[in-house]
Amino acid sequence: MEQLKKSDNHLIFKKKSGRYAVKDCSTKKWINGDAKTDILLTEGLIKHAEPKPAAAPEATPEATEATADAAPEA
């Protein structure tokens, strides 16, 4: 791991995999979860991903077959 940034409160490392690790300077423990995400966002190392909009449900082939069977043929 290579050290990227050091502040008064935490150290930020970059792993070989490209992911980040954050260590608290006062407690010498690793920071995980939302606290880690907030730190990386503040430092500008990651961007906040917007959730993708839900797609409209598409008609499945089974549903179209069921409606075709129910309709009388002329």
C-alpha positions in Angstrom: 0.0 0.0 0.0 1.2 3.5 -0.8 0.4 6.4 1.4 -1.6 9.1 -0.5 -2.5 11.7 2.1 -1.9 12.4 5.7 -3.9 14.8 7.8 -4.2 15.5 11.5 -7.0 12.9 11.9 -6.4 10.2 9.4 -4.0 8.5 6.9 -5.2 7.5 3.5 -3.6 4.6 1.6 -4.1 3.2 -1.9 -4.0 -0.6 -2.2 -2.6 -2.5 -5.2 -6.2 -3.4 -6.1 -7.0 0.4 -6.5 -9.2 0.5 -3.5 -8.6 2.9 -0.5 -7.8 2.2 3.1 -8.2 4.9 5.8 -6.5 4.7 9.2 -7.4 6.9 12.2 -4.2 8.6 13.6 -5.4 8.9 17.2 -6.6 5.3 17.7 -4.4 3.6 15.1 -7.5 1.6 13.9 -8.8 1.2 10.4 -11.9 3.2 9.4 -14.7 1.4 7.6 -18.2 2.0 6.2 -19.9 5.4 6.0 -17.1 7.2 7.9 -14.6 6.0 5.4 -16.8 7.0 2.5 -17.3 10.5 4.0 -13.5 11.0 4.4 -12.8 9.8 0.8 -15.6 12.1 -0.6 -14.2 15.1 1.4 -10.7 14.5 0.1 -12.0 14.2 -3.5 -10.7 10.7 -4.1 -14.1 9.2 -4.9 -17.3 10.5 -6.4 -20.8 10.0 -5.0 -22.6 7.5 -7.3 -26.2 8.5 -8.1 -28.6 5.5 -8.0 -29.8 4.5 -11.5 -33.5 5.2 -12.2 -35.6 2.1 -12.1 -36.5 0.8 -15.5 -40.1 0.2 -16.5 -41.0 -3.5 -16.2 -40.8 -5.1 -19.6 -43.3 -7.6 -21.0 -42.0 -11.1 -20.5 -42.5 -13.8 -23.2 -44.6 -15.8 -20.7 -47.0 -12.9 -20.1 -47.5 -12.4 -23.8 -48.2 -16.1 -24.4 -50.8 -16.1 -21.6 -52.7 -13.1 -23.1 -52.5 -14.7 -26.6 -54.0 -18.0 -25.3 -56.8 -16.1 -23.5 -57.8 -14.1 -26.6 -60.3 -15.9 -28.9 -59.2 -16.5 -32.5 -61.4 -15.3 -35.3 
